């Protein structure tokens, strides 16, 4: 008879078997499935991660994935994605091999549970079977293996490549999970994709909303209405949030000084950058950086 586990009984781990505060030094951690599963007799009991998103890639073996009261079968060539805060556990056969990739959720380019189609997909646990006859599915499997090899090395450009591999994997897996095309793209979603691409290109120039509206060939009012409908925030808020997110990433994941980060992000001077961070976080850049790194 199986034990009934209530939500309050489910422990929260940073990585399985590591209590809060004992987290990896990088924003991403990758290891083979057997490395921990073997220690726990090939069974990972129900647990959850508060701040981490996980990708599991099963190359060989079989087993079960348990999400709350739901149990799903695992077969070879399967990708499982688990958002933060979701109770999950696994039972593996002894011939199971593959990868467990644990990512700081705030590092993802799309917020799990957000209003975008990808955000909605990332907000729920998923089990996606890869058909190796499909070029996109084969690419996902190879990309995850490349990610594992890149993580194991220490070569130039490592973080940028890991970031790219994670982004490609999640986008393509979501598309495959939804029947190969990710569903049809409506006008609002298309506008948001175009806007986000423009923001990435011009973020450091601190362009106003009117600039982006002109680039998209619509009025600022129309742009604001689209962004509000798709994300729940106004266009100016989205620009500010994107700049703040980039500033936070720089502060936490790079070793640049506040002045260097200020320069890289296109602020007129470090004092302006400090006021920007203080306004949105309640702390100066140095204090906020120290506090966030302490959490990690």
N, C-alpha and C positions, 0 to 999 in steps of 0.2 A: 504493500500500500504506500503510495507516494505521500510525502509530507506536504501539507498545504502551507504556502508562504504568503503572508500578507505584505502589503507595500512597506509597512514600517519595519518589517523584518529583513528587507533587502538591503544589504550593505552597499555603501557608496565607496568605490575605489577609484583611485586615479588610474592605475593599471591593476589588473586582477592580482590580488594578494598584496597590494601596496596601499596603506592607508593614506588619507589626505596629508599632503605635505611632503610625501616621498615621490615626487614626480620627476620625469626625465628632464635633462637640461635643455633639450631642444624642443621645438614646437611639434616635432614628429618623431615617433618611435616605431621601429619595425623589427619584428622577430618572427622566427618560424613557429608555426602552430605547435609542433611537438615540444618546443623548449619549455613551455609552462604546462601544457596539457599532460605530458608524461609524468610530471611531478604530482599531479592531482588525479592520477589513475584515469586519464583521458576524459575527465568530467569537470567542467567549469560551472560551479553552482551559480544560482541567480545573484546578480549584482548589477550595479549601474555606475555610470561615470557622470560626474556633475558637469565637467567642463570639456570633456573629450568626445570626439566623433571617431567611430571605428569602421574600418574596412577589413573584412576577412576574405581571403581568396583561398578556396579549396581546390587543390590540384588533384589529389588522390584521396581515397577513403570515403567514408560515409558517416552519417550520424543524424543528430537532431539539433535544431535551434529552437530555443524556448524563449518567447517574448510574453511575459506575464502568463496568461492562461492559454496562449496559442503555441502549438508545437508544429514545426515545419521540418520536413525531411531535407537533409543535405546530401547532395550527390557530387561527383567530381565535376570540375569546371563550373563552380558556383561562386558568385560574389555576394556577400552579405554586408549590408550597411546598417549601422546602429547609431542613431543620434543620441546626444546627451540626455540623461534623465530617464532612459528607458531600461526597465529591468530585463536582463537577458542572461541566458546560460546556454551551455552546449554539452552534448555528449558525442564523443568521437570514437570511431573504430581505431584500432591500434595502427593501422596502415595509413592514417590520415597525414597528409603533408600539405603545406601551403604557408600563407603569410597572415600575420595580424598587424595591421597598420593603425596606430593610434595618433590622432591629430588634435591639436588644440582647436576647439570649435571656432574660436574667435579669429583664427587664421584663415578659415575658409572664405572664399570670395563671395559665396552665397550663404546667407544665414539659414540654418535648418529651421523649418517651420515658417519661413517668411512668405510673403504674398506672391512671389514669383512662382511660376510652374516648377522650377528646380527647387526653390526653397520649400514648397509644399511636399515635393517628393523626398527631400532630405529629412523632413520632419518626422517621418515614420520609418520604422525598421523594414528593410526590404531583403528578400532573397531572390536573386536574379541568376538564372541558369544561362551559361554562355554556350551558344551553338558555334563551335569552331569553324563551321562552314561559312558563317557570316563574317565578313572581313572586319566589321566593327567589333564583334565579340572577340575575335582572335586578337585584335589590337589591344583590347582591354586587358586580356590575360597577359600578353607580352609586356604591356606598359607596367603592370603591377610587378612583374618579375624584374623589369628594369629598375623600378623604384627600389625593390629590395636590394639589388646589386649596388645601386647608387648610394643607398643608406649605409651599406657595409663598407664602402670606400670613404676616402677623405680627400676628394679631388676638387679642383677649382670649379666654382659654379654649382656646387652641390645643392645648396638651398633653393636656387632658382629652378633647377631641374626637378627637385622633389615637389616644389610648388606646382610646376607645370604638369607633372605626372598625375598629381592628385586631382587637379582641375579637369584634365582630359578624361581620367577614369570616371569621375562622378558624372560628368556631362554625358558621356557615351553610355554608361550603365543605366542612367535614368532614361535615356532614349530607347535602349534595348528593352528595358523593363516595361515601357509603355507601347511596345509593339513595333519598335524599329524607327519611328519617326518622331517620338516624343509628343505626338499630338499636333494638331494644327496651331500655327502661331497667329493670334489675332493682332489687330492693328496696335492695341495698347502694348502688348508684349514686344512687338517689333520696334515700336518707338522706344521702349525702355532699353532694349538691347543696343539700339543705336546711341541713345543717350549715354549709357554706361561706357560704351566704347569711346565716345568723345570725352567723357570725364577722365578716363584713364589716360587719354592722349594729352589733355590740356590741364590736368589737375594742378600742376605746379605753377601755371600761369594765373591762377585765381580769376578765371573768367566769370562774368556775371551770367545770370539766367538768360538775359536777352541774347548773349552770344550763342548759347546752345540752341535757343529757339530758332535763331536765324540759320544756324548750320542745319537744322532739321527742316527748315522751310515752313515753320508754323509760328504762331504768335506766342509770346511769353505766357499769356493767359491760357491758351490751349495747352501748352506744355505743362503748366502747373496743374491743370485739370487732369491730364493723363497721368502724371506722376502721383498725384493724390489718389486717384482711383486704383492705381496698381500697387502702391507701396504704403499708402496711409500717411504720407508726409508730403509737404510741398517741395517744389523743385529746389528752392534755396536751401531748405533743410537737408535735402538729399546731397547737395554739393558740400554742405558743411559737414554732414555725417561722413561722407567719403574722405574728406580731407582729415577729419579727426581720426578716422580709422587708420589712415596711412601714417599719421603722426604717432599713434599708439603703437603700431607695429614697429616703426623705426625706433621708438624709445625702448621697447621691450626686447626686440630681437636683433638690434645692432649695437655696436659699441661706440657709435659716434657721439660727440659732445652735443649738448643742446644747441650750440651755435651751428655746428655742422648739419644737424638735422633741420634746423630752421632754414639754412641756406638751400639744402636739397629740396625742401618743400616749397620754396619760392616766397617765403615770408620776407617782408622788407627789412626786419632786424630781429634779433633774438628776443628783445623785450616784447614785441608784438606777438611773437610765437608763444612766449610765456603767458601773456594775457589770454591768448586763445585757449591754451590748455587749462589754465586756471578757471576760466569761465565755464568750460564744459565738463571739467572733472572735479573742480573744487580744490585742486592742488596744483602746485607749480610742477613743471616738467620733471625736475629732479626728484621731488617727493613722490610724485605719482609713479615714476619709473622704479624707484626703490621698493615701493609698496607692492607693485605688480610683480616684480621679480621675486620678492619675498614669498608671494603666494605660489609661485612656480617652484 
